[in-house]
Amino acid sequence: MKYLSEYRDPELVETFIKELHRITTKPWTLMEICGGQTHSLVKNGLLDMLPSHITMVHGPGCPVCVTSVSVIDEAIYLAEQPGTILCSFGDMLRVPGSSKSLLQAKAEGADIRILYSPLEAVQLAKENPDKQVVFFAVGFETTAPANALSIVHADRQGINNYSILASHVLVPPAMEAILGDEENKIDAFLAAGHVCTIMGIEEYFPVAEKYRCPIVVTGFEPVDLLQGILMAVQQLESNEYKVENQYARSVQREGNRLAQNTISEVFTVSDRIWRGIGNIPQSGYEVNERYKNFNARIRFNIDLPSAEENKECISGDIMKGLKKPMQCPNFGTKCTPEHPLGAPMVSSEGACAAYYHYANATLSI
């Protein structure tokens, strides 16, 4: 329970809330980047405890949510190829593509398996040499080391029927895209602790400096988030803009160098289309030239037309902090977890799903 129960301490929650009410003198808009942070804020009723001057908006830090329709279509295309096993995390199955989801493709007979690790997919390929096994590698920097390692393992073992469909996205370029948007209204960010556990905090320094925007790295428990909000507001009220690390129990300034080296060995930085946002230059990982034989796009010579997003879904405005989920005219009616118009309603980290399930929640610590 260490590092858990103390970060759900009601007395500490009350202390931070009182201090926020005491020091907040101006209206401030803060964005938490990660969907895990969003769910904790909403589920624990923390948004209702904040001073009325503080507005929390919800960022694009849900990798399932920002995976483009075209990439979903690529995954479905691969799953429907004869002799192919597509492996994925469970969150991806119900995300709508242009015409259907992976779950619908599975119902139609595609061999789609839900796994918990890409290394399981490597083992599956080893056990099924007559099949092509593809792992749908979705995630931020957090999951990139394991996905890269799966390729390294497959290469070393001579497993030639394994590949990945990479859909990795990177946090700092997304922050810059949001801050550089002409409609931007973000005053400060809460950065995702698990991403910074891998990548460290140094890459956020130029972002904070360039846009004069405080960035506070936080964990995911109620006390983590409230302390992070307090640290950000203290900076704003003092006209400061620096990077601070609330999540020091897990995040070091330099991050995890070994994990970073594994990422660099297998991936190269590339442009990436974010669902609801569009193309963000140099914001993703793609398998590099050295390991191109493990790149499913090359192995299967994928060349699908670009797919349009559902015009009824406002996920882009939500993930840029311009609107809240309940401002969508389809929220909870035409768009539900059972019948989603977009990924934020179906993903376990999606902002729309958080509001749908927990909007009336009280503090549960």
FIMARMAR-219585 format. One line per 10 residues: for each residue x, y, z of N, C-alpha, C. Coordinates in pm, whole numbers, plus 50000, padded with zeros to 5 digits. Example, Ala and Ser with C-alpha at 12.3 -4.5 7.8 and 13.67 -1.06 7.14 Angstrom:
FIMARMAR-219585
51319/49431/50780/51230/49550/50780/51320/49670/50780  51285/49775/50708/51367/49894/50714/51290/50003/50787
***
This chain:
FIMARMAR-219585
50081/49878/50000/50000/50000/50000/50085/50127/50000  50217/50112/50023/50301/50231/50024/50294/50299/49888  50294/50433/49890/50279/50515/49770/50141/50504/49709  50046/50454/49786/49909/50449/49738/49816/50511/49841  49810/50451/49960/49716/50500/50061/49745/50644/50101  49875/50679/50113/49906/50816/50153/49870/50918/50046  49858/50873/49920/49821/50964/49814/49670/50965/49789  49598/50902/49883/49452/50911/49885/49404/50962/50021  49493/51028/50091/49466/51076/50227/49370/51194/50224  49250/51181/50280/49153/51292/50278/49204/51420/50343
49287/51407/50447/49339/51527/50514/49434/51603/50422  49517/51531/50348/49604/51598/50252/49523/51661/50139  49420/51591/50094/49331/51648/49993/49273/51780/50042  49223/51781/50164/49163/51901/50220/49266/52013/50232  49389/51977/50271/49495/52077/50285/49524/52146/50152  49538/52067/50045/49569/52125/49915/49452/52206/49860  49331/52158/49882/49213/52232/49836/49205/52368/49904  49226/52371/50034/49221/52498/50109/49328/52594/50059  49447/52540/50034/49555/52626/49987/49526/52680/49847  49468/52599/49763/49429/52647/49630/49327/52760/49639
49229/52744/49726/49131/52850/49745/49197/52977/49799  49298/52961/49881/49363/53076/49943/49446/53156/49843  49518/53086/49754/49614/53157/49669/49560/53197/49533  49449/53139/49490/49401/53164/49354/49328/53297/49348  49383/53389/49267/49324/53522/49256/49278/53555/49114  49318/53472/49016/49285/53499/48877/49231/53371/48813  49159/53384/48702/49114/53264/48632/49230/53197/48558  49244/53068/48577/49349/52991/48511/49290/52865/48448  49341/52832/48331/49301/52708/48264/49419/52614/48258  49403/52496/48318/49508/52395/48322/49463/52274/48242
49557/52214/48173/49528/52091/48099/49609/51976/48156  49540/51869/48198/49611/51746/48229/49623/51668/48098  49745/51627/48068/49772/51563/47939/49714/51422/47932  49725/51347/48040/49700/51203/48035/49557/51166/48068  49504/51069/47995/49370/51020/48023/49357/50957/48160  49465/50897/48211/49462/50843/48347/49443/50952/48450  49503/51067/48427/49482/51183/48515/49337/51230/48507  49284/51235/48386/49145/51277/48367/49049/51188/48445  49068/51059/48432/48977/50966/48500/48985/50980/48652  49106/51003/48704/49120/51020/48849/49053/51149/48895
49068/51255/48819/49004/51383/48855/48852/51370/48857  48799/51306/48754/48653/51296/48742/48597/51193/48840  48660/51077/48845/48611/50968/48930/48609/51008/49077  48709/51082/49121/48720/51119/49262/48651/51251/49295  48582/51309/49198/48507/51431/49225/48592/51552/49254  48719/51550/49209/48810/51658/49243/48778/51789/49171  48721/51779/49052/48693/51900/48974/48597/51992/49048  48502/51934/49121/48403/52014/49193/48460/52079/49318  48577/52035/49362/48637/52090/49483/48727/52210/49454  48767/52226/49328/48861/52331/49293/48795/52469/49301
48875/52574/49322/48820/52710/49317/48754/52736/49181  48653/52819/49181/48580/52846/49057/48669/52911/48951  48778/52974/48993/48870/53037/48897/48954/52935/48821  48961/52812/48869/49046/52711/48804/48961/52622/48715  48995/52618/48588/48927/52531/48492/49024/52423/48446  48983/52298/48461/49062/52186/48411/49004/52141/48278  49091/52131/48177/49050/52077/48048/49137/51955/48019  49091/51873/47927/49144/51739/47915/49217/51720/47783  49343/51680/47793/49430/51678/47677/49427/51551/47595  49520/51541/47498/49521/51430/47403/49603/51310/47450
49618/51295/47583/49704/51192/47636/49639/51057/47652  49553/51022/47560/49495/50888/47554/49536/50830/47419  49632/50738/47417/49684/50691/47288/49579/50625/47201  49483/50557/47264/49375/50497/47186/49294/50607/47117  49269/50715/47191/49184/50823/47140/49245/50894/47020  49377/50906/47017/49439/50984/46910/49487/50897/46793  49466/50766/46802/49500/50680/46689/49405/50708/46573  49459/50743/46461/49376/50792/46350/49288/50683/46291  49181/50726/46226/49091/50634/46158/49168/50552/46054  49260/50616/45985/49337/50546/45881/49420/50433/45939
49477/50453/46058/49557/50348/46121/49467/50233/46167  49348/50265/46219/49252/50160/46254/49218/50078/46129  49199/50146/46018/49170/50076/45893/49288/49986/45852  49410/50033/45875/49527/49949/45845/49526/49822/45930  49494/49837/46058/49489/49721/46148/49382/49622/46103  49266/49673/46063/49159/49586/46015/49202/49516/45886  49266/49590/45798/49317/49532/45673/49413/49415/45703  49503/49435/45797/49598/49329/45832/49527/49209/45893  49431/49236/45982/49359/49127/46048/49284/49041/45948  49243/49100/45837/49163/49026/45739/49247/48957/45632
49380/48971/45643/49466/48900/45547/49471/48751/45581  49463/48664/45482/49468/48519/45508/49597/48480/45581  49583/48393/45679/49700/48342/45749/49764/48441/45844  49689/48542/45886/49743/48645/45973/49672/48645/46108  49749/48662/46214/49695/48681/46348/49730/48823/46391  49629/48904/46418/49652/49040/46467/49637/49040/46619  49735/49091/46688/49733/49099/46835/49723/49245/46877  49646/49268/46982/49621/49406/47024/49588/49410/47171  49605/49528/47231/49548/49553/47362/49396/49565/47346  49323/49530/47450/49178/49525/47441/49111/49656/47410
49172/49767/47453/49111/49899/47431/49087/49930/47285  49168/49872/47196/49160/49911/47056/49045/49845/46982  48989/49738/47035/48897/49657/46956/48768/49729/46918  48719/49817/47004/48589/49878/46976/48600/50019/46919  48723/50064/46896/48741/50197/46838/48698/50194/46692  48609/50282/46651/48558/50276/46513/48662/50318/46409  48671/50240/46302/48746/50282/46184/48651/50352/46089  48685/50355/45961/48599/50427/45867/48469/50353/45840  48473/50219/45847/48351/50143/45819/48315/50043/45928  48413/50002/46009/48387/49908/46118/48501/49913/46217
48490/49834/46323/48593/49825/46425/48663/49690/46417  48771/49676/46492/48839/49547/46500/48747/49441/46560  48662/49483/46653/48569/49387/46714/48473/49331/46609  48427/49419/46521/48338/49372/46413/48414/49282/46317  48539/49316/46289/48620/49230/46201/48641/49093/46265  48660/49091/46395/48675/48964/46467/48547/48881/46459  48433/48950/46473/48305/48880/46464/48282/48822/46325  48344/48885/46225/48331/48836/46087/48432/48727/46053  48516/48690/46151/48606/48577/46129/48754/48606/46133  48792/48734/46145/48935/48766/46152/48995/48711/46281
49119/48664/46275/49187/48609/46392/49255/48723/46467  49183/48777/46564/49232/48891/46643/49241/48846/46788  49357/48864/46848/49381/48817/46984/49411/48936/47075  49353/48935/47194/49382/49037/47295/49497/48986/47382  49606/49063/47385/49723/49026/47465/49756/49139/47562  49840/49107/47660/49880/49206/47759/50022/49257/47737  50096/49193/47646/50234/49232/47621/50273/49195/47479  50353/49279/47413/50400/49242/47279/50490/49119/47281  50554/49090/47395/50637/48970/47403/50553/48844/47392  50426/48852/47432/50335/48740/47411/50314/48716/47261
50309/48826/47186/50290/48815/47042/50412/48750/46976  50531/48783/47026/50653/48719/46974/50647/48568/46998  50606/48528/47118/50594/48387/47150/50490/48320/47062  50380/48391/47036/50275/48338/46949/50329/48314/46808  50412/48406/46761/50472/48390/46629/50565/48269/46627  50637/48251/46734/50729/48137/46744/50653/48004/46741  50536/48004/46804/50455/47882/46812/50373/47857/46687  50361/47959/46601/50280/47947/46479/50362/47992/46358  50464/47916/46321/50553/47959/46212/50484/47968/46076  50366/47907/46064/50293/47913/45937/50201/48034/45929
50199/48116/46034/50114/48236/46038/50200/48362/46042  50144/48471/45992/50204/48602/46012/50139/48664/46136  50220/48699/46235/50168/48758/46359/50205/48906/46363  50104/48990/46377/50124/49136/46380/50075/49189/46514  50159/49269/46579/50117/49335/46703/50084/49480/46673  49963/49522/46714/49918/49660/46693/49978/49745/46805  50089/49812/46774/50170/49881/46875/50123/50024/46893  50029/50042/46983/49972/50173/47011/50024/50223/47145  50051/50354/47155/50090/50406/47285/50176/50530/47274  50194/50593/47391/50289/50704/47401/50428/50648/47427
50518/50731/47470/50655/50685/47498/50658/50573/47601  50554/50564/47683/50550/50466/47791/50560/50323/47740  50488/50291/47635/50484/50153/47585/50588/50126/47476  50656/50230/47431/50752/50214/47321/50866/50119/47355  50923/50122/47476/51034/50029/47503/50996/49882/47488  50880/49843/47540/50837/49703/47530/50813/49665/47385  50752/49754/47308/50728/49724/47167/50858/49713/47089  50953/49803/47121/51085/49795/47057/51155/49665/47096  51145/49629/47223/51211/49509/47272/51156/49384/47206  51026/49385/47173/50968/49269/47106/51035/49246/46971
51067/49353/46901/51136/49341/46773/51278/49290/46793  51346/49343/46893/51483/49298/46923/51483/49148/46953  51388/49103/47036/51380/48961/47070/51351/48876/46947  51255/48921/46865/51221/48844/46745/51341/48835/46651  51413/48944/46638/51531/48946/46551/51638/48851/46601  51665/48854/46730/51770/48770/46788/51735/48622/46779  51606/48590/46786/51563/48451/46781/51535/48402/46639  51552/48490/46543/51527/48453/46404/51382/48425/46374  51293/48495/46444/51148/48478/46423/51107/48574/46310  51087/48521/46192/51068/48605/46074/50922/48628/46038
50831/48573/46118/50688/48592/46089/50622/48686/46189  50703/48776/46247/50652/48874/46344/50677/49015/46292  50578/49102/46310/50594/49243/46275/50501/49326/46361  50521/49457/46360/50432/49545/46436/50375/49653/46345  50254/49695/46376/50193/49811/46314/50207/49925/46414  50305/50012/46392/50339/50114/46490/50245/50233/46481  50193/50272/46597/50111/50393/46605/50147/50468/46733  50277/50487/46753/50325/50557/46872/50316/50708/46851  50278/50777/46957/50271/50923/46953/50349/50981/47071  50399/51104/47055/50490/51165/47150/50427/51289/47214
50451/51308/47343/50383/51413/47417/50433/51555/47387  50564/51584/47392/50606/51724/47373/50558/51788/47243  50564/51720/47127/50512/51783/47006/50362/51813/47014  50287/51727/47085/50143/51753/47101/50121/51878/47186  50200/51893/47291/50191/52015/47372/50215/52139/47287  50320/52132/47205/50352/52248/47121/50241/52276/47020  50181/52170/46967/50072/52190/46871/49954/52259/46938  49924/52221/47061/49813/52283/47135/49847/52427/47169  49968/52451/47220/50006/52586/47260/50019/52680/47139  50052/52624/47024/50068/52706/46904/49938/52729/46828
49830/52665/46871/49700/52683/46807/49645/52821/46837  49589/52886/46737/49539/53022/46756/49423/53029/46855  49357/52916/46878/49247/52912/46975/49293/52869/47114  49422/52850/47132/49473/52799/47259/49437/52889/47377  49397/52826/47488/49368/52900/47610/49431/52833/47732  49532/52749/47710/49595/52676/47819/49699/52763/47888  49691/52771/48020/49789/52847/48099/49898/52758/48156  49869/52631/48182/49967/52540/48240/49928/52396/48209  50028/52307/48215/50005/52165/48190/50038/52082/48313  49962/51973/48330/50004/51863/48415/50054/51753/48322
50184/51725/48326/50242/51625/48237/50226/51486/48298  50227/51385/48212/50199/51248/48254/50321/51183/48318  50303/51136/48442/50413/51078/48516/50473/50955/48453  50388/50867/48395/50444/50743/48341/50528/50768/48216  50490/50866/48135/50572/50903/48020/50708/50955/48066  50706/51040/48168/50830/51100/48218/50917/50999/48291  50857/50892/48343/50937/50784/48402/51032/50727/48297  50985/50719/48173/51069/50671/48063/51158/50781/48008  51100/50896/47978/51171/50998/47900/51236/51107/47984  51204/51114/48115/51256/51221/48197/51181/51351/48174
51235/51460/48224/51164/51588/48216/51237/51694/48134  51358/51663/48091/51439/51766/48026/51380/51814/47894  51309/51726/47822/51254/51767/47692/51140/51867/47707  51090/51886/47828/50983/51984/47851/51036/52125/47878  51164/52136/47909/51220/52267/47942/51202/52369/47829  51238/52335/47704/51221/52435/47597/51075/52471/47570  50983/52376/47594/50840/52404/47574/50792/52507/47676  50826/52485/47803/50786/52579/47908/50844/52717/47883  50970/52721/47839/51037/52848/47815/50978/52921/47694  50960/52849/47584/50914/52910/47460/50774/52969/47474
50686/52895/47542/50546/52938/47549/50511/53000/47684  50611/53018/47771/50590/53076/47904/50473/53005/47974  50488/52873/47983/50380/52788/48031/50433/52689/48135  50390/52699/48260/50433/52602/48361/50393/52460/48322  50483/52365/48348/50456/52223/48326/50493/52149/48454  50397/52080/48512/50420/52005/48635/50393/51857/48608  50493/51773/48630/50478/51629/48613/50410/51573/48738  50302/51497/48720/50229/51443/48835/50205/51294/48821  50170/51234/48936/50118/51099/48938/49970/51100/48911  49900/50995/48956/49763/50974/48915/49664/50962/49032
49715/50968/49153/49628/50962/49270/49576/51101/49304  49468/51111/49383/49410/51242/49413/49509/51343/49471  49592/51300/49565/49688/51393/49624/49793/51435/49522  49838/51341/49437/49931/51376/49329/49875/51491/49245  49753/51474/49202/49694/51570/49109/49670/51705/49175  49620/51705/49297/49594/51832/49365/49723/51905/49397  49825/51830/49438/49953/51895/49462/50010/51952/49332  49994/51878/49222/50041/51927/49094/49967/52053/49049  49836/52053/49069/49757/52173/49036/49803/52291/49121  49827/52265/49249/49873/52372/49339/50008/52425/49292
50100/52337/49257/50232/52381/49210/50220/52466/49084  50130/52426/48993/50112/52503/48870/50051/52640/48898  49951/52644/48986/49886/52771/49018/49983/52863/49094  50065/52808/49180/50165/52890/49249/50257/52958/49148  50297/52883/49043/50379/52944/48938/50302/53055/48866  50180/53024/48826/50101/53122/48751/50078/53249/48830  50046/53233/48957/50020/53350/49042/50147/53432/49065  50264/53367/49049/50393/53435/49068/50458/53474/48936  50385/53451/48825/50435/53482/48691/50564/53406/48661  50564/53277/48696/50675/53190/48666/50632/53087/48562
50728/53027/48495/50696/52925/48395/50815/52829/48385  50811/52727/48463/50919/52629/48466/50861/52489/48474  50949/52390/48463/50909/52250/48474/50936/52204/48616  50835/52146/48680/50850/52092/48815/50807/51946/48816  50862/51872/48910/50836/51728/48918/50768/51694/49050  50636/51684/49049/50564/51639/49168/50581/51490/49191  50605/51415/49083/50606/51268/49087/50748/51216/49108  50819/51278/49202/50961/51247/49222/50984/51104/49268  50883/51040/49324/50901/50901/49370/50919/50804/49254  50881/50847/49134/50895/50759/49017/50974/50820/48903
50977/50953/48895/51036/51021/48780/51169/51085/48818  51272/51054/48741/51401/51120/48755/51421/51215/48638  51500/51317/48660/51521/51420/48558/51561/51358/48424  51652/51262/48425/51702/51204/48301/51618/51089/48249  51521/51043/48328/51438/50932/48286/51511/50799/48292  51467/50703/48214/51525/50569/48211/51610/50557/48085  51740/50571/48102/51830/50573/47985/51828/50440/47910  51819/50330/47982/51817/50199/47916/51695/50186/47825  51579/50229/47875/51457/50226/47794/51469/50318/47673  51527/50435/47695/51544/50530/47585/51636/50472/47477
51741/50402/47520/51834/50341/47424/51764/50233/47341  51675/50157/47404/51601/50054/47333/51509/50116/47229  51444/50226/47266/51359/50299/47171/51442/50346/47051  51557/50406/47081/51641/50462/46975/51696/50355/46883  51717/50233/46937/51770/50125/46854/51671/50083/46746  51541/50086/46779/51440/50027/46690/51359/50132/46614  51333/50245/46677/51241/50343/46618/51313/50467/46567  51250/50532/46472/51291/50665/46428/51172/50759/46446  51198/50885/46472/51091/50983/46490/51032/51018/46354  50899/51026/46349/50831/51051/46221/50711/51143/46244
50655/51193/46136/50528/51267/46146/50418/51167/46183  50312/51219/46244/50201/51131/46281/50071/51209/46275  49968/51147/46218/49834/51206/46218/49763/51165/46347  49715/51265/46420/49643/51243/46545/49493/51257/46518  49418/51159/46561/49273/51163/46542/49216/51289/46607  49140/51363/46531/49076/51483/46582/49163/51607/46580  49293/51590/46558/49385/51703/46562/49452/51725/46427  49489/51617/46361/49556/51629/46232/49703/51594/46242  49778/51628/46138/49919/51593/46134/50001/51682/46227  50082/51618/46311/50176/51690/46396/50316/51642/46357
50398/51732/46304/50532/51691/46258/50615/51632/46372  50690/51527/46337/50785/51467/46430/50722/51431/46564  50605/51372/46558/50531/51343/46681/50502/51195/46700  50575/51109/46626/50549/50967/46640/50675/50885/46623  50664/50757/46649/50771/50662/46623/50731/50568/46511  50825/50540/46423/50807/50438/46320/50929/50346/46324  50911/50221/46285/51022/50126/46283/51129/50176/46186  51255/50174/46229/51360/50231/46147/51406/50135/46036  51499/50184/45956/51546/50109/45839/51613/49978/45880  51686/49979/45989/51757/49857/46032/51661/49741/46056
51543/49773/46110/51447/49668/46145/51323/49671/46054  51340/49718/45932/51225/49737/45844/51151/49607/45815  51218/49493/45827/51150/49365/45803/51044/49336/45908  51049/49409/46019/50950/49392/46125/50844/49503/46122  50844/49581/46015/50746/49688/45997/50630/49631/45913  50514/49617/45973/50400/49556/45903/50359/49636/45780  50378/49767/45784/50340/49848/45668/50424/49810/45546  50551/49780/45569/50639/49739/45460/50616/49593/45424  50605/49508/45525/50589/49364/45499/50464/49335/45418  50355/49405/45447/50229/49379/45379/50200/49481/45268
50297/49570/45246/50284/49670/45140/50149/49743/45150  50120/49793/45269/49991/49860/45292/49985/49991/45216  49881/50010/45140/49862/50135/45065/49711/50164/45058  49657/50203/45170/49514/50230/45178/49488/50380/45162  49373/50417/45109/49340/50560/45100/49317/50618/45238  49347/50746/45253/49322/50813/45381/49173/50812/45412  49142/50791/45538/49001/50783/45579/48960/50910/45653  48837/50953/45629/48786/51072/45697/48730/51036/45833  48738/51131/45925/48683/51110/46058/48534/51139/46058  48466/51084/46157/48323/51108/46173/48300/51255/46207
48227/51324/46122/48207/51468/46143/48118/51500/46263  48049/51399/46315/47965/51421/46432/48043/51414/46563  48168/51371/46555/48252/51357/46675/48336/51483/46693  48334/51542/46812/48412/51663/46839/48535/51631/46924  48587/51510/46911/48699/51469/46996/48819/51563/46983  48840/51619/46864/48952/51711/46845/48940/51833/46935  48822/51893/46940/48800/52010/47027/48816/51973/47174  48774/51852/47210/48787/51808/47349/48934/51790/47384  49010/51725/47296/49150/51693/47327/49242/51814/47313  49194/51922/47250/49269/52047/47247/49227/52141/47359
49134/52095/47442/49091/52175/47556/48993/52285/47522  48931/52278/47404/48839/52382/47362/48696/52355/47410  48665/52227/47432/48531/52191/47479/48540/52077/47580  48436/52063/47661/48424/51951/47754/48334/51845/47690  48347/51719/47732/48267/51612/47670/48118/51639/47666  48063/51693/47775/47919/51713/47780/47871/51830/47695  47965/51901/47631/47927/52004/47536/47903/51947/47396  47931/51818/47381/47904/51752/47254/47755/51721/47245  47686/51760/47138/47541/51735/47127/47505/51587/47124  47604/51501/47096/47576/51357/47087/47616/51281/47213
47672/51352/47312/47721/51286/47432/47609/51214/47506  47628/51085/47528/47533/51007/47606/47404/50973/47535  47389/51019/47413/47267/50988/47337/47306/50907/47213  47350/50978/47111/47394/50909/46990/47531/50844/47008  47608/50897/47102/47742/50845/47128/47750/50790/47270  47767/50660/47284/47778/50592/47412/47892/50490/47403  47938/50435/47516/48043/50332/47508/48003/50212/47423  47874/50180/47419/47827/50068/47338/47824/50102/47190  47799/50228/47158/47790/50273/47019/47865/50407/47005  47998/50401/47010/48076/50526/47009/48088/50587/46870
48082/50719/46865/48113/50790/46741/48263/50810/46727  48332/50816/46841/48476/50838/46841/48544/50764/46954  48677/50762/46950/48754/50684/47046/48744/50733/47191  48734/50863/47220/48730/50905/47361/48612/50850/47440  48509/50800/47373/48396/50743/47445/48418/50595/47476  48504/50529/47402/48520/50386/47421/48648/50350/47497  48750/50433/47489/48876/50403/47554/48864/50413/47705  48937/50326/47776/48937/50331/47923/49006/50455/47976  49077/50528/47889/49140/50653/47929/49076/50775/47863  48969/50754/47788/48907/50864/47715/48831/50959/47805
48838/51089/47775/48769/51189/47856/48617/51169/47851  48564/51136/47735/48420/51119/47723/48372/51000/47808  48451/50891/47807/48417/50776/47889/48421/50811/48036  48518/50893/48076/48528/50934/48217/48403/51009/48260  48358/51104/48178/48239/51181/48213/48114/51095/48208  48111/51003/48114/47993/50916/48102/47977/50828/48225  48088/50775/48274/48082/50680/48387/48084/50747/48523  48156/50861/48533/48184/50916/48666/48140/51060/48688  48067/51119/48596/48038/51261/48604/47969/51300/48734  47895/51210/48792/47825/51242/48917/47893/51180/49037
48023/51144/49022/48094/51077/49129/48123/51172/49244  48134/51117/49363/48182/51190/49479/48320/51139/49512  48388/51205/49604/48523/51167/49636/48528/51024/49686  48611/50941/49625/48612/50799/49659/48748/50755/49710  48803/50831/49804/48934/50795/49860/48918/50752/50004
***
